[in-house]
Amino acid sequence: MATILRQRAQALKANPIPLLTKSDIKKRWKLESFQTIKRVLEKRTVLSVNPDTGERPLFKLTDILRVEGVVDPVGAWTMGSEKDRELLKAPLLTPDEHRAGTNRLVPQHLETVRRRARSGAHAGIKIGKQWRFRQLPNDDHDDCADT
């Protein structure tokens, strides 16, 4: 156990956890409203790292990843490869982007993607009223970061 903690501490020193503003989270989740972000963060009791300073609130990426359904975000960040960390930092995909990136011979209807996410067949997270999906290593959505 001590060895794992030591490895994580060294990995955190080499790759510190990024801090995100609400604007960063809005871009990451591709949302229109800051109110949705506020409701989700309050519901999941995500606290900023700089409360009561009067500055913009900052949130750890690992706390946001936990909201997004990553089971062990600190472990994923510290023990993952550089490519894994890039995928963790990448914006989530909308259902339409996810559907386009599945590379199926027969394209799925958008409602089929949502239905499969509700049933658990597609790994997705519902943020507010909208579904979002994590970019997978085989997806070619590198150009979707700033859209």
C-alpha positions in Angstrom: 0.0 0.0 0.0 2.8 2.4 0.9 4.4 1.7 -2.5 1.3 2.6 -4.4 0.9 5.8 -2.4 4.5 6.7 -3.0 4.1 6.1 -6.8 0.9 8.3 -6.8 2.7 11.1 -5.0 5.6 11.0 -7.4 3.2 10.9 -10.4 1.2 13.9 -8.9 4.5 15.8 -8.5 5.4 15.1 -12.1 1.8 15.8 -13.4 -0.2 18.1 -11.1 -3.9 18.0 -11.3 -5.3 20.9 -13.4 -7.7 23.4 -12.0 -10.8 24.4 -14.0 -12.9 27.5 -13.9 -16.7 27.4 -14.5 -16.0 28.7 -18.0 -13.6 25.7 -18.6 -16.3 23.3 -17.3 -18.9 25.0 -19.6 -16.6 24.3 -22.6 -15.8 20.8 -21.4 -19.4 19.8 -21.0 -20.6 21.9 -24.0 -23.4 23.6 -22.1 -25.1 26.9 -22.7 -25.9 27.8 -19.1 -23.8 28.4 -16.1 -26.9 27.6 -14.0 -26.7 23.9 -15.0 -23.1 23.8 -13.9 -24.0 25.4 -10.6 -26.8 22.9 -10.0 -24.7 19.9 -10.9 -21.8 21.0 -8.7 -24.0 21.7 -5.8 -25.9 18.4 -6.1 -22.6 16.5 -6.2 -21.1 18.7 -3.4 -18.1 19.7 -5.5 -16.3 22.5 -3.6 -13.9 24.9 -5.1 -10.2 24.8 -4.0 -10.3 28.6 -3.2 -13.5 29.3 -1.2 -13.9 32.7 0.4 -11.1 34.3 -1.5 -13.3 36.6 -3.6 -11.6 35.2 -6.8 -13.2 33.0 -9.5 -13.8 29.6 -8.0 -11.4 26.9 -9.2 -12.2 23.2 -9.3 -9.9 20.2 -9.4 -10.2 18.2 -12.6 -10.3 15.0 -10.5 -13.5 16.3 -8.8 -15.1 17.0 -12.2 -14.0 13.6 -13.4 -15.8 12.1 -10.4 -19.0 13.9 -11.3 -18.5 12.5 -14.9 -18.5 9.0 -13.5 -14.8 8.1 -13.4 -14.4 5.7 -10.5 -10.9 6.5 -9.3 -10.0 9.8 -11.0 -6.8 10.4 -9.0 -5.6 6.9 -9.8 -6.6 7.4 -13.5 -4.7 10.7 -13.6 -1.6 9.6 -11.7 -1.1 6.1 -13.0 -2.3 6.7 -16.6 -0.1 7.4 -19.6 0.2 10.8 -21.2 -2.4 9.8 -23.8 -4.7 8.8 -20.9 -4.3 12.2 -19.3 -5.1 13.9 -22.6 -8.3 11.9 -22.9 -9.2 12.8 -19.3 -8.7 16.5 -20.1 -10.6 16.3 -23.4 -14.1 17.8 -23.6 -17.0 15.4 -23.4 -18.9 14.5 -26.6 -22.5 15.3 -27.4 -24.7 12.4 -28.5 -24.3 13.6 -32.1 -20.5 13.6 -31.9 -20.5 10.3 -30.1 -22.7 8.8 -32.8 -20.4 10.1 -35.6 -17.4 8.7 -33.8 -18.6 5.1 -33.4 -17.6 4.3 -36.9 -20.5 1.9 -37.5 -21.4 0.7 -41.0 -25.0 1.5 -40.2 -25.4 4.8 -38.5 -27.5 4.9 -35.3 -30.4 7.2 -34.9 -29.8 9.9 -32.3 -32.6 8.6 -30.1 -31.0 5.1 -30.2 -27.8 6.6 -28.8 -29.7 8.2 -25.9 -31.8 5.1 -25.3 -28.6 2.9 -25.2 -27.0 5.4 -22.7 -30.1 5.3 -20.5 -29.9 1.5 -20.5 -26.2 1.4 -19.8 -25.2 0.0 -23.2 -23.3 3.2 -24.0 -21.1 4.7 -21.2 -22.5 8.2 -20.8 -23.3 10.7 -18.1 -26.4 12.9 -17.9 -25.5 16.5 -17.1 -28.6 18.4 -16.5 -31.0 17.2 -19.2 -28.3 16.4 -21.7 -26.2 13.3 -22.3 -22.5 13.5 -22.7 -20.0 10.8 -23.5 -16.3 10.3 -22.8 -14.0 10.3 -25.8 -12.5 6.8 -26.3 -8.9 6.2 -27.4 -10.0 5.0 -30.8 -12.2 8.0 -31.5 -10.9 10.6 -33.9 -12.3 13.7 -32.2 -9.1 15.6 -31.6 -10.4 18.5 -33.6 -13.6 18.8 -31.4 -11.7 20.4 -28.5 -12.7 24.0 -29.3 -15.9 23.6 -31.3 
